[in-house]
Amino acid sequence: MNITNIFKKTSLGLATVLAGLLISGTAHAIPYTGDTTVASPVPAFNVFTGDMPAPAPKDGEPDFFQSRVPVNGDPNDASTQYTDPTSTDCTNGKVIELRVYVHNGASADNNNNGTGPSIAHGTKVSVALPGGQATSFDPTATISANNAATVSDGATINCNGQSVKLQYVSGSASQFSLGTGVMPLSDAIVNGGVSIQSEKVPGDVWGCWNERVYVVLSVKVVNVPTPPTPSFMCTTLGLEADIDRKVKLSAFSTTATNGASFKTAVINWGDNSAPLTTNQVVGQTHQYSKDGTYLVTAIAHFDVNGEDMTAGGPQCQKQVTFSSNTPPKVTPPPSTPVTPAAPTSLVNTGPGSVAGLFAAATAIGMLGYRKMLSRRLSRQ
């Protein structure tokens, strides 16, 4: 049977379909049975289910949005099949092609040369592309018409753990049908949708296998540079001590790079007084109420990409001692003893080492024996 006449059926068969599938003017899923497949009673997109021959989606027409990685990014590559999902190494600039399969499953007998009830009017295709950075993407395609139910399908693109962005390739969208050949489509396909057609009238898609429309567009992988890690630290604290138990902060410095910036420092005088928060550390003074040894510390606060982060450490600490018998003295704080690390591996006791130890022990033993023997002989 000629494929253009695949939907020519008896009135009884069509009545059966109408009874089982016609709900609110739309058709539900129809099993694909080859030449015996029954047409939809109304314009309906991608309603045939089951194992289908290429170029239809193998697992049925509801899976109508698929992708592939064409060889060398060539859109004319005829060897690479469309699949869903698609997994690939998302190297920078790699082209991934998306295809929207459009089939009006209404009977070819009711096209009536473009005026019959099988024609879907005002047909549009739109594709929604994810805009963020991710390791997996789920773009969505939608087919709509004035007199047919809207259908949508998603296609998964896995980037094998690589965090990238997908960018629409401007000017890459086109459609193909036997009635029109290849036609360019507007970039509006990713921003609201574009009109498609299977014959001469824009928006009209006829019912029939030979009136299928294939819409393709491309996206490319854009690697997102990894921002440098912010770096920030408190590097210097200088302290001067004077009579009457007075101290003055004489030096203070920090480093902040790659998105970090110094905000304020919190000075703890070490005597249970209220800490001082300031962004002008140098020149600040404090007076202690009695003699003693005090640890002055500075904790620097940084803005790190909008977050408050802190840094201190021994380099931003000073110890000051006041005594009525000696001049005030500023010293670095006592260092914390470092406990030696435990060995991370055992001593080598392989055959070579055992032989060496045995030889050394033997030599030492022989020397000891000779010395002992010499003493005995000298006593005789």
C-alpha positions as CSV (number, residue, x, y, z in Angstrom):
1,M,0.0,0.0,0.0
2,N,1.4,3.5,-0.9
3,I,2.4,5.4,2.2
4,T,0.4,8.4,1.0
5,N,-2.7,6.3,1.2
6,I,-1.9,4.6,4.5
7,F,-4.8,6.1,6.2
8,K,-7.5,5.0,3.7
9,K,-9.8,3.0,5.9
10,T,-13.4,1.8,5.9
11,S,-16.1,3.8,7.6
12,L,-16.4,1.1,10.2
13,G,-12.7,1.5,11.2
14,L,-13.0,5.3,11.4
15,A,-16.2,5.0,13.5
16,T,-14.3,2.8,15.9
17,V,-11.5,5.3,16.2
18,L,-14.0,8.2,16.7
19,A,-15.8,6.3,19.4
20,G,-12.6,5.5,21.4
21,L,-10.4,8.5,20.7
22,L,-12.5,11.6,20.1
23,I,-12.7,13.5,23.4
24,S,-13.4,17.3,23.3
25,G,-12.3,17.5,19.7
26,T,-8.8,16.0,20.3
27,A,-7.3,12.6,19.6
28,H,-5.4,10.5,22.1
29,A,-2.6,8.1,21.6
30,I,-3.0,5.7,18.6
31,P,-1.0,2.5,18.3
32,Y,1.2,2.4,15.2
33,T,0.6,-0.9,13.3
34,G,2.3,-0.2,10.0
35,D,0.0,-0.1,7.0
36,T,-3.0,-0.9,9.1
37,T,-2.6,2.2,11.3
38,V,-5.9,4.1,11.6
39,A,-5.7,7.9,11.1
40,S,-6.8,10.5,13.7
41,P,-10.3,11.8,13.1
42,V,-9.2,15.4,13.7
43,P,-5.9,17.3,13.3
44,A,-3.6,16.0,16.0
45,F,0.2,16.2,16.4
46,N,2.4,13.2,17.1
47,V,-0.3,10.8,18.4
48,F,1.1,7.5,17.1
49,T,2.8,5.3,19.7
50,G,4.9,2.2,19.5
51,D,8.1,1.2,17.7
52,M,8.2,3.3,14.5
53,P,10.6,3.3,11.6
54,A,13.0,6.3,11.0
55,P,12.9,9.2,10.6
56,A,10.1,9.0,13.1
57,P,11.1,8.8,16.8
58,K,11.8,5.1,17.4
59,D,9.8,4.9,20.6
60,G,6.8,6.7,19.3
61,E,5.8,10.2,18.2
62,P,5.2,11.6,21.7
63,D,9.0,11.6,22.1
64,F,9.2,14.1,19.3
65,F,11.9,16.4,20.6
66,Q,15.4,14.9,20.4
67,S,19.1,15.9,20.0
68,R,22.3,14.7,18.5
69,V,26.0,15.8,18.2
70,P,26.6,15.9,14.5
71,V,30.1,14.9,13.2
72,N,32.3,18.0,13.1
73,G,29.2,20.1,13.8
74,D,28.0,19.5,10.3
75,P,24.2,19.9,10.1
76,N,24.2,17.7,6.9
77,D,25.6,14.8,8.8
78,A,23.5,11.8,7.8
79,S,25.1,9.2,10.0
80,T,24.3,10.4,13.5
81,Q,20.8,9.6,14.8
82,Y,18.7,11.8,17.1
83,T,18.2,10.4,20.5
84,D,16.8,11.3,23.9
85,P,18.7,11.6,26.2
86,T,22.0,12.6,24.6
87,S,25.2,12.4,26.6
88,T,28.4,14.1,25.5
89,D,31.6,15.7,26.6
90,C,30.6,19.3,26.5
91,T,33.8,20.9,25.2
92,N,33.8,24.6,24.5
93,G,32.2,25.4,21.1
94,K,30.7,21.9,20.6
95,V,27.5,22.1,18.5
96,I,24.4,20.1,19.6
97,E,21.6,19.9,17.1
98,L,17.9,19.7,18.3
99,R,15.1,18.4,16.1
100,V,11.3,18.8,16.5
101,Y,9.4,16.2,14.6
102,V,5.9,17.4,13.5
103,H,3.3,15.0,12.2
104,N,-0.4,15.8,11.8
105,G,-2.0,12.4,12.2
106,A,-5.2,13.2,10.4
107,S,-6.3,11.4,7.3
108,A,-4.7,12.4,4.0
109,D,-8.2,11.8,2.4
110,N,-9.5,14.9,4.1
111,N,-6.8,17.4,3.1
112,N,-8.9,18.3,0.0
113,N,-6.0,20.1,-1.5
114,G,-5.5,22.4,1.5
115,T,-9.2,23.1,2.3
116,G,-10.3,20.0,4.1
117,P,-10.8,19.3,7.8
118,S,-7.5,17.4,8.2
119,I,-5.5,20.6,7.8
120,A,-4.0,22.1,11.0
121,H,-4.0,25.9,10.8
122,G,-1.8,28.4,12.5
123,T,0.8,25.8,13.4
124,K,3.7,27.1,15.4
125,V,6.8,25.6,17.0
126,S,8.6,27.1,20.0
127,V,11.7,25.9,21.9
128,A,12.5,26.9,25.4
129,L,16.2,26.7,26.2
130,P,17.6,26.7,29.7
131,G,19.7,29.8,30.3
132,G,21.7,28.9,33.4
133,Q,24.9,27.0,34.0
134,A,24.5,23.3,34.7
135,T,25.8,19.8,34.0
136,S,22.5,18.6,32.5
137,F,19.9,20.5,30.5
138,D,16.2,19.9,29.7
139,P,15.1,22.1,26.8
140,T,11.4,21.8,25.8
141,A,9.6,22.0,22.4
142,T,6.0,22.9,22.0
143,I,3.8,22.4,18.9
144,S,0.5,24.3,18.7
145,A,-2.2,25.2,16.2
146,N,-5.6,26.9,16.1
147,N,-7.5,23.7,15.7
148,A,-5.4,21.0,17.3
149,A,-4.3,20.3,20.8
150,T,-1.0,21.7,22.0
151,V,1.7,19.1,22.7
152,S,5.1,19.5,24.4
153,D,8.1,17.3,24.9
154,G,11.5,17.7,26.7
155,A,14.9,16.5,25.6
156,T,17.7,15.8,28.1
157,I,21.3,16.7,27.3
158,N,23.9,15.4,29.8
159,C,27.3,17.0,29.9
160,N,29.0,14.2,31.8
161,G,29.6,16.3,34.9
162,Q,30.9,19.4,33.1
163,S,29.3,22.7,34.2
164,V,28.6,24.7,31.1
165,K,26.0,26.9,29.4
166,L,24.1,26.2,26.2
167,Q,23.8,29.1,23.8
168,Y,21.4,29.2,20.8
169,V,23.3,29.5,17.5
170,S,21.7,32.5,15.8
171,G,20.4,31.7,12.3
172,S,20.5,28.0,12.8
173,A,16.8,27.3,12.8
174,S,15.2,25.8,9.7
175,Q,12.4,23.5,8.6
176,F,12.1,20.7,6.0
177,S,9.1,19.1,4.4
178,L,8.6,17.4,1.1
179,G,6.2,20.2,0.1
180,T,8.6,23.1,0.9
181,G,12.1,21.7,0.9
182,V,14.4,23.5,3.3
183,M,13.2,26.8,4.7
184,P,15.0,29.1,7.1
185,L,13.1,30.0,10.3
186,S,13.3,33.1,12.5
187,D,15.4,33.1,15.7
188,A,12.0,33.8,17.3
189,I,11.8,30.0,17.6
190,V,13.5,30.4,21.0
191,N,11.5,33.5,21.9
192,G,7.8,32.9,21.4
193,G,7.7,30.5,18.5
194,V,7.6,30.5,14.7
195,S,5.1,29.5,12.1
196,I,5.8,26.3,10.1
197,Q,4.1,24.7,7.0
198,S,4.0,21.5,5.1
199,E,2.9,23.1,1.8
200,K,2.5,26.6,0.4
201,V,0.4,28.3,3.1
202,P,2.3,29.4,6.3
203,G,0.9,27.8,9.4
204,D,-0.9,25.0,7.5
205,V,0.3,21.4,8.2
206,W,-1.6,18.8,6.2
207,G,-2.5,15.4,7.5
208,C,-0.4,12.5,6.1
209,W,3.0,10.8,6.5
210,N,4.3,12.6,3.5
211,E,3.4,16.0,5.0
212,R,5.6,15.7,8.1
213,V,7.7,18.7,9.0
214,Y,11.2,18.5,10.6
215,V,12.4,21.6,12.5
216,V,16.0,21.8,13.4
217,L,18.1,24.3,15.4
218,S,21.5,24.3,17.0
219,V,23.0,25.2,20.3
220,K,26.6,25.4,21.2
221,V,28.5,24.7,24.4
222,V,29.9,27.7,26.2
223,N,32.4,26.8,29.0
224,V,32.1,29.1,31.9
225,P,35.5,30.2,33.3
226,T,36.0,29.2,36.9
227,P,36.4,32.4,38.9
228,P,39.7,32.7,40.9
229,T,39.4,31.8,44.5
230,P,39.1,34.8,46.7
231,S,42.1,35.4,49.0
232,F,42.1,37.4,52.2
233,M,44.2,37.6,55.3
234,C,45.2,39.8,58.2
235,T,49.0,40.4,57.6
236,T,50.3,42.9,60.2
237,L,49.5,44.4,63.6
238,G,51.9,46.9,65.2
239,L,51.6,48.0,68.8
240,E,53.4,50.7,70.8
241,A,53.4,50.8,74.6
242,D,53.8,53.9,76.7
243,I,53.8,54.9,80.4
244,D,50.6,54.9,82.4
245,R,49.7,51.5,80.8
246,K,48.8,53.1,77.4
247,V,49.0,51.3,74.1
248,K,48.7,52.6,70.5
249,L,48.1,50.6,67.3
250,S,50.9,51.7,65.1
251,A,50.5,49.5,62.1
252,F,47.9,47.3,60.5
253,S,47.6,45.7,57.0
254,T,45.6,43.1,55.2
255,T,45.6,41.5,51.8
256,A,42.4,40.9,49.7
257,T,42.2,39.7,46.1
258,N,39.8,38.1,43.6
259,G,36.6,39.5,44.9
260,A,37.5,40.1,48.5
261,S,37.8,43.5,50.1
262,F,38.6,44.7,53.6
263,K,35.7,46.1,55.6
264,T,36.5,46.5,59.3
265,A,38.6,45.1,62.1
266,V,37.6,44.1,65.6
267,I,40.3,44.9,68.2
268,N,40.2,42.9,71.4
269,W,42.5,44.5,74.0
270,G,42.7,41.4,76.1
271,D,41.4,42.9,79.4
272,N,37.7,42.0,79.1
273,S,36.9,45.5,77.9
274,A,34.5,46.0,75.0
275,P,36.1,45.2,71.6
276,L,36.7,48.0,69.2
277,T,35.2,47.8,65.7
278,T,36.8,50.2,63.2
279,N,38.0,50.5,59.6
280,Q,40.7,53.0,60.7
281,V,42.9,50.7,62.9
282,V,46.2,52.7,63.0
283,G,46.2,55.4,65.7
284,Q,43.6,53.7,67.9
285,T,44.6,53.8,71.6
286,H,43.7,52.0,74.8
287,Q,44.6,52.4,78.5
288,Y,44.7,49.4,80.9
289,S,43.5,49.8,84.5
290,K,46.3,47.8,86.1
291,D,49.6,46.1,85.5
292,G,49.7,42.8,83.8
293,T,50.3,41.0,80.5
294,Y,47.6,41.4,77.8
295,L,47.2,39.8,74.4
296,V,45.9,42.3,71.8
297,T,44.3,40.7,68.8
298,A,42.8,42.0,65.5
299,I,40.2,40.1,63.6
300,A,39.8,41.5,60.1
301,H,36.3,41.3,58.4
302,F,36.2,41.1,54.6
303,D,33.4,41.3,52.0
304,V,33.9,38.2,49.9
305,N,31.4,38.2,47.0
306,G,28.7,39.6,49.2
307,E,29.5,37.4,52.3
308,D,31.2,38.5,55.5
309,M,34.4,36.5,56.1
310,T,37.0,36.9,58.8
311,A,40.7,36.3,59.2
312,G,43.2,36.7,62.1
313,G,46.2,34.7,63.2
314,P,49.5,35.1,65.1
315,Q,50.7,37.9,62.7
316,C,47.8,40.1,63.9
317,Q,48.4,39.5,67.6
318,K,50.8,41.3,70.0
319,Q,51.4,40.8,73.7
320,V,52.1,43.8,76.0
321,T,53.3,43.7,79.6
322,F,53.1,46.5,82.1
323,S,54.9,46.4,85.5
324,S,55.7,49.1,88.0
325,N,59.3,47.8,88.2
326,T,60.1,47.6,84.4
327,P,59.4,49.7,81.3
328,P,56.4,48.5,79.3
329,K,57.3,45.8,76.8
330,V,55.6,44.6,73.6
331,T,56.4,41.0,72.4
332,P,55.0,38.5,70.0
333,P,52.6,36.1,71.7
334,P,54.1,32.8,72.8
335,S,54.1,30.3,70.1
336,T,52.1,27.1,70.5
337,P,54.4,24.0,70.7
338,V,54.2,21.9,67.6
339,T,53.8,18.2,68.4
340,P,55.9,16.1,65.9
341,A,53.7,14.2,63.5
342,A,53.5,10.5,63.9
343,P,55.3,8.4,61.2
344,T,53.1,7.8,58.2
345,S,54.9,4.6,57.2
346,L,56.7,1.7,58.8
347,V,60.5,1.2,58.5
348,N,61.3,-0.9,55.5
349,T,61.8,-4.5,56.6
350,G,62.1,-6.1,53.3
351,P,64.7,-8.8,52.4
352,G,67.4,-6.2,51.5
353,S,67.0,-4.4,54.8
354,V,66.9,-7.7,56.8
355,A,70.2,-8.8,55.1
356,G,71.8,-5.4,55.9
357,L,70.8,-5.6,59.6
358,F,72.0,-9.1,59.9
359,A,75.4,-8.2,58.4
360,A,75.8,-5.2,60.7
361,A,74.9,-7.3,63.7
362,T,77.4,-10.0,62.7
363,A,80.2,-7.5,62.3
364,I,79.6,-5.9,65.6
365,G,79.4,-9.3,67.3
366,M,82.7,-10.4,65.8
367,L,84.5,-7.2,66.9
368,G,83.1,-7.8,70.5
369,Y,84.3,-11.4,70.5
370,R,87.8,-10.5,69.3
371,K,88.1,-7.9,72.0
372,M,87.0,-10.3,74.7
373,L,89.4,-13.0,73.5
374,S,92.3,-10.6,73.4
375,R,91.7,-9.7,77.1
376,R,91.6,-13.3,78.2
377,L,94.9,-14.1,76.4
378,S,96.6,-11.2,78.0
379,R,95.7,-12.5,81.4
380,Q,97.2,-15.9,80.9
